[in-house]
Amino acid sequence: MRVMLWCDMEGIAGISVWEQVNGGAALYEEGRRLYTAEVNAAVRGCKRAGATDIVVIDGHGAGGPWSFKSLIPERLESGAQYVLGYSWARYIEPLKAGCDAALFVGAHAMAGTPDGILCHTVSSQTWYNARINDTLVGESGIVAAICGDFGCPCVFVSGDAATCREVKALIGPEVVDAVVKEGLTRFAAKHLSSSDACQLIEDRVYESLSTRSWPKPLKFPAPVRFEVELASPERSSDFIGRTGVEVVDPRRVAASGGSFWEAWDHFWPR
């Protein structure tokens, strides 16, 4: 069984503020340790369930030289391969080869979610809302749609309660979740301890892969349109002249294709 783990930091137990997830910030090393521990727990759950090909993608853009390299290499669980430093939502080799299931670890809620810890969609400073064929999506929805185009279901999510609610509403109630914290505000939460969160994740990952009661892959009907509402008008200048991308108005940009991956391939730089 081949599985992919799409990992992020904001949904990790114990993390509540940007200083824990921004590279070089005072609390970043603490955040990295918490992040690595939960990813390791997910890998252990995959191995218990019989996965023999486990690919872990560090999907956290921490900024500068730390982007997509927040996992601590010397602490990583054995028995998996780890993709570090690759552009966000671009590594699809396991999907092209045939992937049985995808899992979200440390996911966070979309922009504007009142009880979503550190909620945002791709960029807290640049993006406001994102939609696929008029369906509002966050980062998990974008990744799930990429997986869906390759016939791969998303079967597990860990993060705060708002994130788990968001993913199950979009993909289906069959998604197994591990709620490791509950948002009180955007920057405060009620957390499980790291050890309790890790045990919950390991057990729930094992459950998600061993039951095989999986949701269908998330696939949008063609033609697929991906549209982003930007935070401010000057942000649209980054998209002017980009092949396949339409600047709809000063705060909206869009791309279309026969599949979501085709639209995303136009929209998101390699």
C-alpha positions as CSV (number, residue, x, y, z in Angstrom):
1,M,0.0,0.0,0.0
2,R,1.4,3.4,-1.1
3,V,0.3,6.4,1.0
4,M,1.2,10.1,1.0
5,L,1.2,12.4,4.0
6,W,0.7,16.1,3.4
7,C,2.0,17.8,6.5
8,D,1.7,21.3,7.9
9,M,2.5,23.0,11.2
10,E,-0.4,25.2,12.1
11,G,-2.6,22.2,13.0
12,I,-0.2,20.7,15.5
13,A,-1.1,20.4,19.2
14,G,0.7,23.0,21.3
15,I,1.0,25.5,18.4
16,S,-1.1,28.7,18.7
17,V,1.0,31.7,17.4
18,W,2.9,32.6,14.3
19,E,6.2,32.7,16.3
20,Q,6.0,28.9,16.5
21,V,5.8,28.4,12.8
22,N,7.9,31.2,11.2
23,G,11.5,30.2,10.5
24,G,14.0,31.8,12.7
25,A,11.4,33.2,15.2
26,A,11.9,32.8,18.9
27,L,9.6,29.8,19.3
28,Y,10.2,28.1,15.9
29,E,12.4,25.3,17.2
30,E,9.7,24.4,19.8
31,G,7.2,24.2,16.9
32,R,9.5,22.1,14.8
33,R,9.8,19.5,17.7
34,L,6.1,19.3,18.1
35,Y,5.6,19.0,14.4
36,T,8.1,16.3,13.9
37,A,6.6,14.3,16.8
38,E,3.1,14.2,15.2
39,V,4.4,13.4,11.8
40,N,6.4,10.5,13.2
41,A,3.2,9.3,15.0
42,A,1.3,9.3,11.7
43,V,4.1,7.3,10.0
44,R,4.0,4.7,12.8
45,G,0.2,4.4,12.2
46,C,0.8,3.9,8.5
47,K,3.3,1.1,9.2
48,R,1.0,-0.6,11.7
49,A,-1.7,-0.6,9.0
50,G,0.6,-2.3,6.5
51,A,1.7,0.5,4.3
52,T,5.0,-0.4,2.6
53,D,5.6,2.8,0.6
54,I,5.1,5.9,2.8
55,V,6.0,9.4,1.3
56,V,5.9,12.3,3.7
57,I,5.7,15.9,2.2
58,D,6.8,18.8,4.4
59,G,4.2,21.4,3.2
60,H,4.9,24.2,5.6
61,G,6.2,27.4,4.1
62,A,8.2,28.7,7.1
63,G,9.9,31.4,5.1
64,G,13.4,31.9,3.8
65,P,15.7,28.8,3.9
66,W,13.3,27.1,6.3
67,S,10.4,26.8,3.8
68,F,9.2,23.2,3.4
69,K,12.1,22.0,5.6
70,S,10.6,22.3,9.1
71,L,10.8,18.6,10.0
72,I,13.9,17.8,12.0
73,P,15.8,15.3,9.9
74,E,17.7,13.4,12.7
75,R,14.4,12.8,14.6
76,L,12.4,11.4,11.7
77,E,10.7,8.0,12.0
78,S,12.3,5.2,10.0
79,G,10.5,3.4,7.2
80,A,9.3,6.4,5.2
81,Q,10.7,8.8,2.6
82,Y,10.6,12.5,3.4
83,V,10.2,15.2,0.7
84,L,11.8,18.4,2.0
85,G,12.2,21.8,0.2
86,Y,9.8,21.2,-2.7
87,S,7.4,23.8,-3.9
88,W,4.0,23.6,-2.1
89,A,1.4,21.3,-3.7
90,R,3.7,20.4,-6.6
91,Y,5.2,17.0,-5.7
92,I,2.9,14.5,-7.4
93,E,5.2,11.6,-8.3
94,P,3.5,9.1,-6.0
95,L,0.1,10.2,-7.4
96,K,1.4,9.6,-10.9
97,A,2.7,6.2,-9.9
98,G,-0.6,5.2,-8.3
99,C,-1.3,6.2,-4.7
100,D,-3.8,4.3,-2.5
101,A,-4.5,7.0,0.0
102,A,-3.5,10.5,1.1
103,L,-3.5,11.8,4.7
104,F,-3.4,15.3,6.2
105,V,-1.3,15.8,9.3
106,G,-1.2,19.2,11.1
107,A,-3.7,20.8,8.7
108,H,-5.3,24.2,9.4
109,A,-8.6,25.8,8.5
110,M,-9.3,28.1,5.6
111,A,-9.1,31.9,5.9
112,G,-11.9,33.5,7.9
113,T,-12.7,30.5,10.1
114,P,-13.6,32.1,13.5
115,D,-12.4,29.1,15.6
116,G,-9.5,28.1,13.2
117,I,-6.1,28.4,14.9
118,L,-3.8,30.4,12.6
119,C,-6.4,30.0,9.9
120,H,-5.4,31.2,6.4
121,T,-5.4,30.0,2.8
122,V,-1.9,29.6,1.3
123,S,-0.9,33.2,2.3
124,S,-2.2,35.1,5.3
125,Q,-1.1,38.3,3.7
126,T,-1.9,37.8,0.0
127,W,-5.0,35.5,-0.3
128,Y,-8.4,36.1,1.0
129,N,-10.7,33.4,-0.5
130,A,-10.1,30.5,-2.9
131,R,-12.8,28.7,-4.9
132,I,-12.9,25.6,-7.2
133,N,-16.0,25.8,-9.4
134,D,-17.6,28.2,-6.8
135,T,-16.9,25.8,-3.9
136,L,-15.0,27.7,-1.2
137,V,-11.8,25.7,-0.3
138,G,-8.8,26.0,2.0
139,E,-5.4,24.4,1.6
140,S,-6.7,20.9,2.4
141,G,-9.4,21.3,-0.4
142,I,-6.7,22.3,-2.9
143,V,-4.6,19.3,-2.1
144,A,-7.6,17.0,-2.0
145,A,-8.6,18.2,-5.5
146,I,-5.1,17.5,-6.8
147,C,-5.2,14.0,-5.3
148,G,-8.7,13.5,-6.7
149,D,-7.6,14.1,-10.3
150,F,-5.2,11.1,-9.9
151,G,-7.9,8.9,-8.3
152,C,-6.5,9.1,-4.8
153,P,-8.9,9.5,-1.8
154,C,-8.0,11.6,1.2
155,V,-8.8,9.4,4.2
156,F,-7.4,11.1,7.4
157,V,-7.0,14.6,8.8
158,S,-5.5,15.8,12.1
159,G,-5.6,19.4,13.3
160,D,-8.0,21.6,15.3
161,A,-11.7,20.9,15.5
162,A,-12.5,23.6,12.8
163,T,-10.1,22.0,10.3
164,C,-11.5,18.5,10.8
165,R,-15.0,19.8,10.4
166,E,-14.0,21.6,7.2
167,V,-12.3,18.5,5.6
168,K,-15.2,16.1,6.5
169,A,-17.8,18.6,5.1
170,L,-15.9,18.9,1.8
171,I,-14.7,15.3,1.3
172,G,-17.2,13.2,3.2
173,P,-18.0,11.8,6.7
174,E,-15.9,8.7,6.0
175,V,-12.7,10.8,6.6
176,V,-11.2,9.7,9.9
177,D,-10.2,12.7,12.0
178,A,-7.9,13.3,15.0
179,V,-8.8,16.5,16.8
180,V,-5.7,17.6,18.7
181,K,-6.9,21.0,19.8
182,E,-10.0,23.3,19.9
183,G,-9.7,26.9,18.8
184,L,-10.9,29.5,21.4
185,T,-9.7,32.5,19.2
186,R,-7.4,32.6,16.2
187,F,-4.4,32.6,18.5
188,A,-5.6,30.6,21.5
189,A,-6.7,27.0,21.9
190,K,-7.4,24.1,24.3
191,H,-4.7,21.5,23.4
192,L,-4.0,17.9,24.0
193,S,-0.5,17.2,25.3
194,S,2.0,16.3,22.6
195,S,2.2,12.7,23.8
196,D,-1.6,12.3,23.9
197,A,-1.9,14.0,20.5
198,C,0.7,11.6,19.0
199,Q,-1.0,8.5,20.4
200,L,-4.4,9.7,19.0
201,I,-2.9,10.4,15.6
202,E,-1.1,7.0,15.4
203,D,-4.3,5.1,16.4
204,R,-6.6,7.1,14.1
205,V,-4.2,6.8,11.1
206,Y,-4.1,3.0,11.7
207,E,-7.9,3.0,11.8
208,S,-8.2,5.1,8.6
209,L,-6.0,2.8,6.6
210,S,-7.1,-0.6,8.0
211,T,-10.9,-0.2,7.7
212,R,-10.8,0.8,4.0
213,S,-14.2,2.6,4.4
214,W,-12.8,5.5,2.4
215,P,-14.5,8.5,0.8
216,K,-14.5,8.8,-2.9
217,P,-11.6,10.9,-4.4
218,L,-12.6,14.6,-4.6
219,K,-13.0,15.4,-8.3
220,F,-14.7,18.5,-9.8
221,P,-16.5,18.3,-13.1
222,A,-14.9,19.9,-16.1
223,P,-14.3,22.6,-17.0
224,V,-12.7,23.4,-13.7
225,R,-12.2,27.0,-12.7
226,F,-9.9,28.0,-9.8
227,E,-10.4,31.5,-8.6
228,V,-8.7,33.4,-5.8
229,E,-9.8,36.6,-4.2
230,L,-6.8,38.6,-3.2
231,A,-6.3,40.6,0.0
232,S,-5.5,43.8,-1.8
233,P,-5.5,45.1,-5.4
234,E,-1.7,45.4,-5.8
235,R,-1.4,41.6,-5.3
236,S,-2.8,41.0,-8.8
237,S,0.3,42.4,-10.4
238,D,2.1,39.1,-9.7
239,F,-0.3,37.3,-12.1
240,I,-0.2,39.7,-15.0
241,G,1.2,38.0,-18.1
242,R,1.2,34.5,-16.6
243,T,0.1,32.0,-19.2
244,G,-3.3,30.5,-18.6
245,V,-4.2,33.0,-15.8
246,E,-6.9,35.6,-16.1
247,V,-6.9,38.8,-14.0
248,V,-10.6,39.2,-13.6
249,D,-10.4,42.4,-11.7
250,P,-7.9,44.1,-9.4
251,R,-8.6,41.6,-6.6
252,R,-9.6,38.4,-8.4
253,V,-7.4,36.1,-10.5
254,A,-8.4,32.8,-12.1
255,A,-7.3,29.8,-14.1
256,S,-9.3,27.1,-15.9
257,G,-8.6,23.7,-17.3
258,G,-10.1,20.3,-18.1
259,S,-9.1,19.2,-14.6
260,F,-8.2,20.9,-11.4
261,W,-4.6,19.9,-11.8
262,E,-4.5,21.5,-15.2
263,A,-5.9,24.8,-13.8
264,W,-3.5,24.6,-10.8
265,D,-0.6,23.9,-13.1
266,H,-1.4,27.3,-14.8
267,F,-2.0,29.1,-11.6
268,W,0.7,28.0,-9.2
269,P,4.4,28.5,-10.2
270,R,6.7,25.6,-10.4
